[in-house]
Amino acid sequence: MTIPKKPDVTIIGAGLAGAECAWQLLAGGFSVHLIDCKPEVFGAYRLPGYAELVCSNSLKSDDPETAGGLLKREMRSLGSIVLDVADRQRLRAGGALAVDRERFSAAVTNRLTEHALVTVESRKVDAIPVDTAFTVVATGPLTEPDLAAQIDSDHLHFFDATAPIVSAESINPDLSFAAGRYGKGGDDYINCPLNEAEYRTFYDALLNGRVVETTAYDDRVFAHCQPIERLAARGIDTIRYGPMRPTGLTDPKTGRRPYAVLQLRREDAAAQMWGLVGFQTRLTFPEQQRIFRLIPALAEAEFFRYGVMHRNTYVQGPRVLGGGNVLKQNSRIFAAGQLTGVEGYMESASSGLITGRFIRHLLEGKSRTMADRLLPAGDTMIGALHQYVISSESPDYQPMNANFGLFAPTPDTPARKAARKAFYGARSAASIQRMLEAEHA
Ligand SMILES: Cc1cc2nc3c(=O)[nH]c(=O)nc-3n(C[C@H](O)[C@H](O)[C@H](O)COP(=O)(O)OP(=O)(O)OC[C@H]3O[C@@H](n4cnc5c(N)ncnc54)[C@H](O)[C@@H]3O)c2cc1C
């Protein structure tokens, strides 16, 4: 097939989102021009190829009864390149989907660059091209501020820390209490008290916990934002006078001020997700689970999201993006991936998949309204995450990963957790099926 002089779509950034977006377009027979700095690297990137997993080699759980696993199942049924390559290359990793980073990146790169409808260009883009039919900006969390400002000039955010989020039902109500400091704020916070012995055990574990390796680059970027374990290293009482201070709080069970307290703050309107206040961290995910579960009320904590520390440039999705991640200000420019305010490898890939399918529908001659209608619905994980990006009402829009808290409660949602997960799975499968049938109607 001959490549038209002007490609149907130009994609800037061939990371997880850019690669996925390209694949969806190629599947529809449309031509793609990929522009990426690679093989040159900057920041945290190390590999010469596309779709680099910058840190962990795990794409997390593959169990469809987890939020991440459900997202994967949906993406497989929508023809994801990331999952197709990962499935062929999977390493033994229990219930997780893990790959060899270099082989994974090389395989995705080969598939794309060898495709007859793909042209590639190696350069760092500093201005979004204006002479293309459709352009997708998928330059990831390390996008230079000047480039990101072309999508969101006023409200560009630099987000460099996330604290973990746990599920409401996994917080032990007998070992915690709802209260605001000095009686202010009603039950806005759940407080998890520790006595002196519990605090010392927790503190020792925190000091000795395994952290994700950092680069000099990261250290420069985060010089002013200290993870909880680094704060703790300053002295045994530093965090007890900081994020874990008990001042203004009385434990109703003892009638006394606790020795130390972890506060949890609600993350969603339905109060299903609770964030660990001030606990931004660089601990590895297994260490977060082990160490934070030493806090008595969190002994059984279920983590909706783990804390991560890295530079993260993202735009205010709900303000600047519409369905399919199109710019509200320019219907020919789209964003995709972490830049839109999703968090994580698969989430970023899923965002590229949505954008690719949306543009494919437009190129097929469907109206924008029809392309909107063909987006995955909010009862799928991929659709719920996309709706969060384009319509979250939170005044403090923050990057989000796949989690069941994104599903709005419905009257038919089972109360029992096990039944609920099966319900979500069946509902998602039916919804994706309906969407695929509507595409071909
Ligand atoms: C240090 C670090 C560690 C992380 N660890 C994890 C983890 O363990 N697990 C997890 O799920 N997520 C992790 N993340 C988040 C992860 O980056 C994203 O989830 C995911 O890779 C983002 O996908 P993306 O496609 O949006 O961007 P990326 O995968 O980052 O791809 C962006 C691409 O754009 C290219 N590019 C950037 N700027 C330009 C430009 N101006 N011109 C041309 N090309 C450009 C880059 O070379 C790259 O190929 C981490 C992020 C960072 C920064």
The ligand as a Tripos MOL2 file, in Angstrom:
@<TRIPOS>MOLECULE
LIG
   53    58     1     0     0
SMALL
NO_CHARGES

@<TRIPOS>ATOM
      1 C1          9.9040    7.4960   36.6680 C.3       1 LIG1
      2 C2          8.5730    6.8960   36.3750 C.ar      1 LIG1
      3 C3          8.2480    5.6340   36.8740 C.ar      1 LIG1
      4 C4          6.9960    5.0570   36.6020 C.ar      1 LIG1
      5 N1          6.7120    3.8050   37.0720 N.ar      1 LIG1
      6 C5          5.5390    3.2120   36.7590 C.ar      1 LIG1
      7 C6          5.2620    1.8590   37.1620 C.ar      1 LIG1
      8 O1          6.0820    1.2010   37.7720 O.2       1 LIG1
      9 N2          4.0540    1.3290   36.8490 N.ar      1 LIG1
     10 C7          3.1270    2.0260   36.1350 C.ar      1 LIG1
     11 O2          2.0450    1.4810   35.8570 O.2       1 LIG1
     12 N3          3.3730    3.3040   35.7240 N.ar      1 LIG1
     13 C8          4.5450    3.9130   36.0240 C.ar      1 LIG1
     14 N4          4.8150    5.2050   35.6210 N.ar      1 LIG1
     15 C9          3.8450    5.9310   34.8990 C.3       1 LIG1
     16 C10         4.1240    5.6190   33.4090 C.3       1 LIG1
     17 O3          5.0040    6.4870   32.8000 O.3       1 LIG1
     18 C11         2.9380    5.7650   32.6150 C.3       1 LIG1
     19 O4          2.0110    4.9880   33.2380 O.3       1 LIG1
     20 C12         3.0740    5.3690   31.1620 C.3       1 LIG1
     21 O5          4.3250    4.9690   30.6890 O.3       1 LIG1
     22 C13         2.6800    6.5950   30.4440 C.3       1 LIG1
     23 O6          2.3690    6.2230   29.1580 O.3       1 LIG1
     24 P1          2.2970    7.3360   28.0450 P.3       1 LIG1
     25 O7          2.1130    6.6260   26.7680 O.co2     1 LIG1
     26 O8          1.3420    8.3800   28.4240 O.co2     1 LIG1
     27 O9          3.7510    7.9970   28.0940 O.3       1 LIG1
     28 P2          5.1510    7.2910   27.8860 P.3       1 LIG1
     29 O10         5.0200    5.8200   27.9320 O.co2     1 LIG1
     30 O11         6.0580    7.9510   28.8310 O.co2     1 LIG1
     31 O12         5.5370    7.6730   26.3900 O.3       1 LIG1
     32 C14         5.8140    8.9760   25.9900 C.3       1 LIG1
     33 C15         6.6570    8.9130   24.7250 C.3       1 LIG1
     34 O13         6.7420   10.2280   24.2000 O.3       1 LIG1
     35 C16         8.0760   10.5180   23.8380 C.3       1 LIG1
     36 N5          8.2140   11.9620   23.9780 N.ar      1 LIG1
     37 C17         8.1000   12.6920   25.1060 C.ar      1 LIG1
     38 N6          8.2100   13.9990   24.8210 N.ar      1 LIG1
     39 C18         8.3910   14.1000   23.4770 C.ar      1 LIG1
     40 C19         8.5530   15.1920   22.5760 C.ar      1 LIG1
     41 N7          8.5390   16.4550   22.9980 N.pl3     1 LIG1
     42 N8          8.7270   14.9270   21.2620 N.ar      1 LIG1
     43 C20         8.7400   13.6440   20.8070 C.ar      1 LIG1
     44 N9          8.5810   12.5740   21.6200 N.ar      1 LIG1
     45 C21         8.4010   12.8020   22.9340 C.ar      1 LIG1
     46 C22         8.9300    9.7000   24.7860 C.3       1 LIG1
     47 O14        10.1860    9.4270   24.2180 O.3       1 LIG1
     48 C23         8.0770    8.4340   24.9670 C.3       1 LIG1
     49 O15         8.4090    7.4500   24.0240 O.3       1 LIG1
     50 C24         6.0510    5.7860   35.8490 C.ar      1 LIG1
     51 C25         6.3810    7.0450   35.3420 C.ar      1 LIG1
     52 C26         7.6290    7.5970   35.5880 C.ar      1 LIG1
     53 C27         7.9570    8.9480   35.0100 C.3       1 LIG1
@<TRIPOS>BOND
     1     1     2 1
     2     2     3 ar
     3     2    52 ar
     4     3     4 ar
     5     4     5 ar
     6     4    50 ar
     7     5     6 ar
     8     6     7 ar
     9     6    13 1
    10     7     8 2
    11     7     9 ar
    12     9    10 ar
    13    10    11 2
    14    10    12 ar
    15    12    13 ar
    16    13    14 ar
    17    14    15 1
    18    14    50 ar
    19    15    16 1
    20    16    17 1
    21    16    18 1
    22    18    19 1
    23    18    20 1
    24    20    21 1
    25    20    22 1
    26    22    23 1
    27    23    24 1
    28    24    25 2
    29    24    26 1
    30    24    27 1
    31    27    28 1
    32    28    29 2
    33    28    30 1
    34    28    31 1
    35    31    32 1
    36    32    33 1
    37    33    34 1
    38    33    48 1
    39    34    35 1
    40    35    36 1
    41    35    46 1
    42    36    37 ar
    43    36    45 ar
    44    37    38 ar
    45    38    39 ar
    46    39    40 ar
    47    39    45 ar
    48    40    41 1
    49    40    42 ar
    50    42    43 ar
    51    43    44 ar
    52    44    45 ar
    53    46    47 1
    54    46    48 1
    55    48    49 1
    56    50    51 ar
    57    51    52 ar
    58    52    53 1
@<TRIPOS>SUBSTRUCTURE
     1 LIG1         1 GROUP 0 **** ****
